[in-house]
């Protein structure tokens, strides 16, 4: 029996009772990264695209609303099904208001690239958290292509994008490993004259490249470089969005640390550019098995079975850092429960997520009795015994869910505050976690 929660999250505080264990077959929500891209490319394709498994979280719904505001007919979502009547690469219309992207950095950065090639002006805005996140990393390369983008003086949103520009192709080497920046430049490249190439310093998630190919657009790969030529066409297709491994990560860690746990996470995306969480947990001694492996809509998918085990501290390999960048709050909880010390370096990107995840996780674990030591680009965590206490998630959805899982093995109740933003990626987290065995109140 697959357990799928259907209720929404509207609580600001989680209270987790210790002593639970996770069991059963679970289906976490659809992959957020793929859901964003499916809406974007489906809207720009010729013909009708049907999406199943779409994540009905606030972030991906913000992307959907933005394209509706630009004249795209979109039916749904209805239980994860969305039908898009594509308008083609040049069929979008100017919205009559700024596009509010809420808390979604993916929406803002990818849309920056797409909007740079439109014939009309547009303003991209978001909530206070999104408006504090660095956007110069996309503005700079897009400006080099001929885009006209005005941001606040510190390079943050709102972004005012002037339409009607003639974009020129470019060869761009990313200064940091960032799938969002890579995707933004490639999407602008659809509208540029010539061939646009992006070279990465390390592999990052490749959903944009896979999906462009799935929509019939020619994508060139050469080692760490990916290229697209402007002037092509996207052809509508059907997309089955797999379950999000970033959401599955919390249950993977919870099942690993709580004695007696045995969880199977159904139909999860195991794209090799996203599977760092599996590799790192296995290095720590986790009992993880991939079952029913298959390819769905161009993405590798599997059922992930996780049973409890005794974890041990590790030095996290630098090559795995960009492959698990969104899962580190959960990994830090695993490290807190492991024998010995875990070391992470090369992860400065964690400081510019929805919160400074290095600082906030260090504070949270310390408040639960775990020794940590921060570096500018990493952290050391000494495994130990988690105590009860209160943790401030600083409005970061991934920290809120990670710390909730820490409550499974704490010596006393764990209270996690500022949890409302969990709805951006996992609106049914509380219900599914309760069904699986987490003693959580909200």
C-alpha positions as CSV (number, residue, x, y, z in Angstrom):
1,X,0.0,0.0,0.0
2,X,1.4,3.4,-1.0
3,X,0.8,6.1,1.5
4,X,0.0,9.5,-0.1
5,X,-1.0,12.4,2.2
6,X,-3.7,14.7,0.9
7,X,-4.0,17.5,3.6
8,X,-2.2,20.8,3.5
9,X,0.2,22.4,5.8
10,X,-0.6,25.8,7.5
11,X,1.2,25.6,10.8
12,X,4.1,27.7,11.9
13,X,5.4,25.4,14.6
14,X,6.2,21.6,14.7
15,X,6.4,19.7,18.0
16,X,8.0,16.3,17.6
17,X,7.8,13.6,20.3
18,X,10.8,11.2,20.5
19,X,10.8,7.5,20.1
20,X,9.1,7.0,16.8
21,X,10.2,4.9,13.8
22,X,9.3,5.1,10.1
23,X,7.7,2.3,8.3
24,X,5.7,1.7,5.1
25,X,5.7,2.5,1.4
26,X,5.5,6.2,0.8
27,X,5.1,8.5,-2.2
28,X,6.5,11.9,-1.6
29,X,5.5,14.8,-3.8
30,X,6.7,15.4,-7.4
31,X,10.1,16.7,-8.1
32,X,10.1,20.5,-7.7
33,X,12.9,21.2,-10.2
34,X,11.3,19.1,-12.9
35,X,7.8,20.6,-12.2
36,X,9.2,24.1,-12.8
37,X,10.8,23.2,-16.0
38,X,7.8,21.2,-17.3
39,X,5.6,24.3,-17.0
40,X,8.2,26.5,-18.6
41,X,8.9,24.4,-21.6
42,X,5.4,23.1,-22.0
43,X,4.2,26.8,-22.2
44,X,6.8,27.5,-24.9
45,X,6.2,24.4,-27.0
46,X,4.0,24.0,-30.0
47,X,1.0,21.9,-29.1
48,X,-0.5,20.4,-25.9
49,X,1.6,19.1,-23.1
50,X,0.2,16.9,-20.3
51,X,2.1,16.7,-17.0
52,X,1.4,14.1,-14.4
53,X,2.9,14.0,-10.9
54,X,3.2,17.8,-10.8
55,X,4.2,19.2,-7.4
56,X,1.3,21.3,-6.1
57,X,3.6,23.3,-3.8
58,X,3.8,27.1,-3.6
59,X,7.1,27.4,-5.6
60,X,6.0,25.5,-8.6
61,X,2.5,27.0,-8.5
62,X,4.2,30.4,-8.7
63,X,5.8,29.4,-12.0
64,X,2.4,28.1,-13.2
65,X,0.8,31.4,-12.3
66,X,3.5,33.4,-14.0
67,X,2.8,31.7,-17.3
68,X,-0.9,32.1,-16.9
69,X,-0.3,35.8,-16.4
70,X,1.5,35.8,-19.8
71,X,-1.4,34.4,-21.7
72,X,-0.8,30.6,-21.5
73,X,-3.9,28.4,-21.1
74,X,-3.2,26.0,-18.3
75,X,-5.8,23.6,-16.9
76,X,-5.1,22.2,-13.4
77,X,-3.4,21.1,-11.4
78,X,-5.9,18.4,-10.5
79,X,-4.3,15.7,-8.4
80,X,-1.0,16.4,-10.0
81,X,-2.3,16.6,-13.6
82,X,-1.7,19.7,-15.6
83,X,-2.6,20.4,-19.3
84,X,-0.8,23.2,-21.1
85,X,-1.7,24.7,-24.4
86,X,1.7,25.8,-25.6
87,X,2.1,29.2,-27.4
88,X,5.5,28.6,-28.9
89,X,8.8,30.3,-28.1
90,X,7.5,33.7,-29.2
91,X,3.8,33.5,-28.1
92,X,4.0,34.9,-24.6
93,X,2.1,38.1,-23.9
94,X,3.1,41.0,-21.6
95,X,1.6,40.5,-18.1
96,X,-0.4,43.4,-16.7
97,X,1.4,43.2,-13.4
98,X,4.8,42.2,-11.9
99,X,5.3,38.4,-11.7
100,X,5.4,37.5,-8.0
101,X,7.5,34.3,-7.7
102,X,7.1,34.0,-3.9
103,X,10.0,32.1,-2.3
104,X,11.2,30.4,-5.5
105,X,14.7,31.1,-6.6
106,X,14.4,28.5,-9.4
107,X,11.5,30.5,-10.9
108,X,13.3,33.8,-10.7
109,X,16.6,32.7,-12.1
110,X,15.2,30.5,-14.9
111,X,12.6,33.1,-15.9
112,X,15.3,35.7,-16.0
113,X,16.9,33.8,-18.9
114,X,13.6,33.3,-20.7
115,X,12.3,36.8,-20.2
116,X,15.6,38.3,-21.5
117,X,14.5,37.1,-25.0
118,X,10.9,38.4,-25.0
119,X,9.6,41.4,-26.9
120,X,8.0,42.9,-23.8
121,X,9.1,44.4,-20.5
122,X,8.5,42.4,-17.3
123,X,9.2,42.7,-13.6
124,X,10.1,39.7,-11.5
125,X,9.5,40.0,-7.7
126,X,9.2,37.7,-4.7
127,X,8.9,37.5,-0.9
128,X,11.5,39.0,1.5
129,X,13.6,35.8,1.5
130,X,13.8,35.6,-2.3
131,X,14.5,39.4,-2.5
132,X,17.6,38.9,-0.4
133,X,19.1,36.2,-2.6
134,X,21.9,36.9,-5.1
135,X,20.7,37.5,-8.7
136,X,23.9,39.0,-10.1
137,X,25.0,35.5,-10.9
138,X,22.4,35.4,-13.6
139,X,22.3,39.1,-14.4
140,X,26.0,39.2,-15.4
141,X,26.0,36.5,-18.0
142,X,22.6,37.5,-19.4
143,X,23.8,41.1,-19.7
144,X,26.9,39.8,-21.6
145,X,24.4,38.3,-24.1
146,X,22.7,41.6,-24.6
147,X,19.9,41.5,-22.0
148,X,18.8,44.6,-20.2
149,X,18.1,43.8,-16.6
150,X,18.0,46.2,-13.7
151,X,18.2,45.0,-10.1
152,X,18.5,46.7,-6.7
153,X,21.9,48.1,-5.9
154,X,22.9,44.9,-4.1
155,X,22.0,42.8,-7.1
156,X,18.7,41.5,-5.7
157,X,15.1,41.4,-6.8
158,X,12.9,43.0,-8.0
159,X,14.3,42.5,-11.5
160,X,13.2,44.8,-14.3
161,X,13.8,43.1,-17.6
162,X,13.6,45.2,-20.8
163,X,12.2,43.4,-23.8
164,X,13.0,43.7,-27.4
165,X,16.7,43.0,-27.1
166,X,18.7,41.1,-29.7
167,X,20.6,38.5,-27.7
168,X,23.9,37.1,-29.0
169,X,25.2,33.6,-28.2
170,X,28.1,33.2,-25.8
171,X,30.5,30.7,-24.3
172,X,30.2,30.9,-20.6
173,X,32.2,29.2,-17.9
174,X,30.3,29.1,-14.6
175,X,32.3,30.6,-11.7
176,X,30.3,28.3,-9.4
177,X,28.5,25.0,-9.8
178,X,24.9,26.1,-10.2
179,X,22.2,24.4,-12.2
180,X,20.0,27.5,-11.9
181,X,22.6,29.8,-13.6
182,X,23.4,27.1,-16.2
183,X,19.7,26.8,-17.0
184,X,19.1,30.5,-17.1
185,X,21.9,31.0,-19.7
186,X,20.8,28.0,-21.8
187,X,17.2,29.2,-21.8
188,X,18.3,32.7,-23.0
189,X,20.3,30.8,-25.6
190,X,17.0,29.6,-27.2
191,X,16.5,33.2,-28.2
192,X,20.1,34.1,-29.1
193,X,21.8,34.3,-32.5
194,X,24.3,31.4,-32.7
195,X,25.3,28.7,-30.4
196,X,25.3,29.3,-26.6
197,X,27.6,27.0,-24.5
198,X,27.9,26.7,-20.7
199,X,30.9,24.9,-19.1
200,X,30.5,23.8,-15.5
201,X,33.3,23.4,-12.9
202,X,31.5,20.4,-11.5
203,X,28.4,18.4,-12.5
204,X,25.0,19.9,-11.5
205,X,21.5,18.7,-12.0
206,X,20.8,18.3,-15.7
207,X,17.0,18.4,-15.8
208,X,16.9,21.4,-18.2
209,X,19.1,19.6,-20.8
210,X,17.1,16.4,-20.5
211,X,13.8,18.2,-20.8
212,X,14.9,20.3,-23.7
213,X,15.8,17.1,-25.5
214,X,12.4,15.6,-24.5
215,X,10.7,18.5,-26.2
216,X,12.6,17.8,-29.4
217,X,15.2,20.6,-29.0
218,X,18.8,19.8,-30.1
219,X,21.2,19.8,-27.2
220,X,24.9,19.2,-27.6
221,X,27.0,17.7,-24.8
222,X,30.8,17.6,-24.6
223,X,32.2,16.5,-21.3
224,X,31.4,19.4,-18.9
225,X,30.0,21.7,-21.6
226,X,26.4,21.9,-22.9
227,X,25.3,23.9,-25.9
228,X,22.1,25.0,-27.6
229,X,21.5,26.9,-30.8
230,X,19.0,29.7,-31.0
231,X,16.1,29.6,-33.5
232,X,14.8,26.1,-32.8
233,X,11.4,24.9,-31.8
234,X,9.9,23.0,-28.9
235,X,7.4,20.2,-29.6
236,X,4.8,19.3,-27.0
237,X,5.1,16.1,-25.1
238,X,3.8,14.3,-22.1
239,X,5.8,14.4,-18.8
240,X,5.6,12.1,-15.8
241,X,7.2,13.9,-12.9
242,X,9.0,11.5,-10.5
243,X,8.8,11.9,-6.7
244,X,11.3,14.5,-5.5
245,X,14.5,12.9,-4.0
246,X,15.0,16.2,-2.1
247,X,11.7,15.5,-0.3
248,X,12.5,11.8,0.0
249,X,15.8,12.7,1.7
250,X,14.1,13.6,5.0
251,X,12.5,10.1,5.2
252,X,15.8,8.5,4.1
253,X,17.6,10.1,7.0
254,X,14.8,9.5,9.5
255,X,14.6,5.8,8.6
256,X,18.4,5.5,8.8
257,X,18.6,7.0,12.3
258,X,15.5,5.6,14.0
259,X,15.8,2.0,15.2
260,X,13.3,-0.4,13.7
261,X,12.6,1.7,10.6
262,X,12.0,0.2,7.2
263,X,10.7,2.6,4.5
264,X,10.3,2.3,0.7
265,X,10.0,5.6,-1.2
266,X,8.1,5.0,-4.4
267,X,8.9,6.2,-7.9
268,X,11.7,8.6,-6.7
269,X,13.9,10.4,-9.2
270,X,17.5,9.0,-9.0
271,X,19.1,11.3,-11.6
272,X,22.9,10.9,-11.2
273,X,23.2,14.7,-10.9
274,X,20.9,14.6,-7.9
275,X,21.8,11.3,-6.1
276,X,24.5,12.6,-3.9
277,X,22.2,12.1,-0.9
278,X,22.3,8.3,-1.6
279,X,26.0,8.2,-2.1
280,X,26.8,10.2,1.1
281,X,24.4,8.2,3.3
282,X,25.9,4.9,2.0
283,X,29.4,6.2,2.8
284,X,28.1,6.8,6.3
285,X,26.9,3.2,6.5
286,X,23.2,3.6,5.6
287,X,21.3,0.5,4.4
288,X,19.8,1.8,1.1
289,X,18.6,-0.4,-1.8
290,X,17.3,0.8,-5.2
291,X,14.4,-1.3,-6.6
292,X,12.4,-1.3,-9.8
293,X,14.8,1.0,-11.6
294,X,13.4,2.4,-14.9
295,X,13.5,5.4,-17.2
296,X,10.4,7.6,-17.1
297,X,10.1,10.7,-19.4
298,X,13.9,10.8,-19.8
299,X,14.6,10.6,-16.1
300,X,15.9,7.6,-14.1
301,X,13.4,6.5,-11.4
302,X,13.5,3.8,-8.7
303,X,11.9,2.8,-5.4
304,X,14.3,3.6,-2.6
305,X,14.2,1.2,0.4
306,X,15.9,2.4,3.6
307,X,16.3,0.4,6.8
308,X,17.8,1.6,10.1
309,X,21.5,1.3,10.6
310,X,24.3,2.6,12.7
311,X,25.9,5.5,10.9
312,X,29.5,6.7,11.2
313,X,31.1,10.1,10.5
314,X,32.8,10.7,7.1
315,X,34.8,13.3,5.2
316,X,32.2,14.2,2.5
317,X,33.9,14.0,-0.9
318,X,34.0,17.4,-2.7
319,X,32.7,15.8,-5.9
320,X,29.4,14.9,-4.1
321,X,28.8,18.4,-2.8
322,X,27.0,19.8,-5.8
323,X,25.1,16.6,-6.2
324,X,23.5,16.9,-2.8
325,X,23.4,20.7,-2.3
326,X,19.7,20.8,-1.3
327,X,19.9,17.8,0.9
328,X,22.5,18.9,3.4
329,X,20.2,20.0,6.2
330,X,19.0,16.3,6.3
331,X,22.6,15.0,5.9
332,X,23.6,17.2,8.9
333,X,21.0,15.5,11.0
334,X,22.4,12.1,10.0
335,X,25.9,13.3,10.9
336,X,24.6,14.4,14.3
337,X,23.4,10.8,15.0
338,X,26.5,9.1,13.6
339,X,29.5,7.7,15.5
340,X,32.5,10.1,15.1
341,X,32.9,13.3,13.2
342,X,31.6,14.4,9.8
343,X,33.4,17.1,7.8
344,X,32.1,19.1,4.9
345,X,34.0,21.7,2.9
346,X,33.4,23.4,-0.5
347,X,29.8,24.2,0.3
348,X,29.7,28.0,0.5
349,X,26.6,27.9,-1.7
350,X,24.7,26.7,1.4
351,X,25.1,30.3,2.8
352,X,22.9,31.8,0.1
353,X,19.9,29.4,0.1
354,X,16.6,30.2,1.7
355,X,18.7,30.8,4.7
356,X,22.3,30.6,5.6
357,X,22.0,26.8,6.0
358,X,25.5,26.3,7.5
359,X,24.8,28.9,10.2
360,X,21.2,28.0,10.9
361,X,21.9,24.2,11.0
362,X,24.9,24.8,13.3
363,X,22.7,26.8,15.7
364,X,19.9,24.3,15.6
365,X,22.1,21.3,16.2
366,X,24.0,23.1,19.0
367,X,20.7,23.9,20.7
368,X,20.0,20.1,20.7
369,X,23.3,19.3,22.3
370,X,25.5,18.5,19.3
371,X,29.0,20.0,18.9
372,X,29.6,21.8,15.6
373,X,32.4,23.9,14.2
374,X,31.7,26.3,11.3
375,X,34.0,27.2,8.5
376,X,33.4,29.8,5.8
377,X,32.5,27.0,3.3
378,X,31.6,24.1,5.5
379,X,31.0,22.5,8.9
380,X,32.3,19.8,11.2
381,X,29.7,17.9,13.2
382,X,30.5,15.6,16.1
383,X,28.0,12.8,16.4
384,X,26.4,12.5,19.8
385,X,23.1,12.2,21.6
386,X,20.4,14.7,20.6
387,X,18.6,16.4,23.4
388,X,15.2,18.0,23.3
389,X,14.8,21.7,22.8
390,X,13.6,24.4,20.5
391,X,15.0,25.1,17.0
392,X,14.4,28.2,14.8
393,X,14.2,27.2,11.1
394,X,14.4,30.8,10.0
395,X,11.6,30.2,7.6
396,X,13.7,27.6,5.6
397,X,11.5,24.7,4.6
398,X,14.3,22.1,4.3
399,X,15.7,23.0,7.8
400,X,12.2,22.7,9.3
401,X,11.7,19.2,7.9
402,X,15.3,18.0,8.7
403,X,15.0,19.1,12.3
404,X,11.6,17.4,12.6
405,X,13.3,14.1,11.7
406,X,15.9,14.8,14.4
407,X,13.0,14.6,16.9
408,X,12.8,10.8,16.2
409,X,15.8,10.1,18.3
410,X,16.1,13.1,20.6
411,X,16.0,12.6,24.4
412,X,13.0,14.9,24.7
413,X,10.5,16.8,22.5
414,X,11.8,19.0,19.7
415,X,10.0,22.2,18.8
416,X,10.8,23.7,15.4
417,X,9.5,27.2,14.7
418,X,8.9,29.2,11.5
419,X,7.8,26.2,9.5
420,X,5.1,27.8,7.2
421,X,7.4,27.7,4.2
422,X,7.4,23.9,4.2
423,X,4.4,24.3,1.9
424,X,6.7,25.7,-0.8
425,X,8.0,22.2,-1.5
426,X,6.1,19.6,0.6
427,X,2.6,20.8,1.5
428,X,1.6,17.4,2.9
429,X,4.7,16.8,5.0
430,X,2.9,16.6,8.4
431,X,0.3,14.1,7.3
432,X,2.7,11.8,5.5
433,X,5.2,11.9,8.3
434,X,2.5,11.0,10.9
435,X,1.3,8.1,8.7
436,X,4.9,6.8,8.5
437,X,5.3,7.0,12.3
438,X,6.7,10.4,13.2
439,X,5.1,11.8,16.3
440,X,4.6,15.3,15.0
441,X,2.0,18.0,16.1
442,X,1.5,21.3,14.4
